[in-house]
Amino acid sequence: AESISPGNENVALARIELLLGQSKIDEAVKLYRELVAAHPKNRVYRLRFATLLETLGRDEEAKKGYAELIAEEDDAVIRNRLGLVLMRLKNEDSAVENWTRAIEMNENYLDPRLNLARLYLAKNETEKALTFAEGVLEKDSENPAGLVMRALVRLKSREYGKAIPDLQKALVADPKNVNGRFLLAQAQLGAGERQAARITYREVLKAAPDYKQARMALAQL
């Protein structure tokens, strides 16, 4: 660690990127750990290192890194990342606590609302999921992720007709969203719009020929 002195950080970072590109993960992590140890007050290095650990699936280590950063200086973005790690570690209550706190810190920060909507949708708590999806759209009515999330809640509740406008609007903003287009076809089918569903499934397959669910659904129409 002592070898990474001021002025040598960029060299170390470049070497880390090279090691990662060569799939020498353990060596890259070791060098990043040394960089952080040599510059313990540099929050940027520490945050990047925690994010790298999260990306590598080393969630316990990432959790520790995020929690230490928050303890020193609370931050909504880091709380959101910590919530994702906690979810993977099956600690839902703590994930909810961090996402809720992130929203309290910055009510315009949309990611924690989306994560809470995903969580409650997965738990079949559709009313709560809808509340957070609509919370996103209250802040940004054109937000594609918020529109798709609200549509997912509608689909779960079999409110197919209500899901269609949200998905259409989301696809205007992000026409390359193949999953969103597949969901639109599902909503159209559920609403009895079979011909429209056929067309949309074909559009999905044109963009993604290997999309098995779309191919199977189209074959059944």
RACORSUL-V318622 format. One record per pair of residues at least 12 apart in sequence whose C-alpha atoms are under 8 Angstrom apart, sorted by the first residue. I is the first residue (numbers start at 1). GAP is how many residues later the second one is. D is the distance in whole Angstrom. If there is no record, write none. Layout:
BEGIN
((I GAP D) (I GAP D))
END
This chain:
BEGIN
((1 33 5) (1 34 6) (1 36 6) (1 37 5) (2 36 6) (4 30 8) (4 31 6) (4 34 6) (5 33 7) (9 26 7) (12 19 7) (12 20 8) (12 23 7) (13 19 8) (15 13 8) (16 12 5) (16 13 8) (16 15 7) (16 16 7) (29 24 8) (32 17 7) (33 16 8) (36 13 8) (43 26 7) (46 19 7) (46 23 8) (47 18 7) (47 19 7) (47 22 8) (50 12 5) (50 13 8) (50 15 5) (50 16 6) (54 31 7) (59 26 6) (59 29 8) (59 30 7) (60 29 8) (62 20 8) (62 23 7) (63 19 6) (63 22 6) (63 23 7) (66 12 6) (66 13 8) (66 15 8) (66 16 6) (67 15 7) (75 27 7) (75 30 8) (76 25 7) (76 26 4) (76 27 7) (76 29 6) (76 30 7) (77 25 7) (79 19 5) (79 20 6) (79 22 8) (79 23 6) (80 18 7) (80 19 6) (80 22 6) (80 31 7) (80 32 6) (82 13 7) (82 16 7) (83 12 4) (83 13 7) (83 15 6) (83 16 6) (84 31 8) (96 20 7) (99 13 5) (99 14 7) (99 16 8) (99 17 7) (100 12 7) (108 31 7) (110 26 6) (113 19 5) (113 20 7) (113 22 7) (113 23 6) (114 18 7) (114 19 6) (114 22 7) (114 31 8) (114 32 7) (114 35 8) (116 13 7) (116 16 7) (117 12 4) (117 13 7) (117 14 8) (117 15 5) (117 16 6) (117 32 7) (118 31 8) (121 32 7) (126 27 6) (126 30 8) (126 31 7) (129 24 7) (130 20 6) (130 23 6) (133 13 6) (133 14 8) (133 16 6) (133 17 5) (134 12 7) (134 16 7) (142 27 8) (142 28 7) (142 31 8) (143 27 7) (144 25 8) (144 26 5) (144 27 8) (144 29 7) (144 30 7) (145 25 8) (147 19 5) (147 20 7) (147 22 7) (147 23 6) (148 18 7) (148 19 6) (148 22 7) (148 32 7) (150 13 7) (150 16 7) (151 12 4) (151 13 7) (151 15 6) (151 16 6) (152 31 8) (155 32 7) (158 32 8) (160 27 5) (160 28 7) (160 30 6) (160 31 5) (161 26 7) (161 27 7) (161 30 6) (163 21 8) (163 24 6) (164 20 6) (164 23 6) (164 24 7) (167 13 7) (167 14 7) (167 16 7) (167 17 6) (168 16 7) (178 26 6) (178 29 7) (178 30 7) (181 19 7) (181 20 8) (181 22 8) (181 23 6) (182 18 7) (182 19 6) (182 22 6) (182 32 7) (184 13 8) (184 16 7) (185 12 5) (185 13 7) (185 15 5) (185 16 6) (194 27 7) (198 20 6) (198 23 7) (201 13 6) (201 14 7) (201 16 8) (201 17 6) (202 12 8) (202 16 8))
END
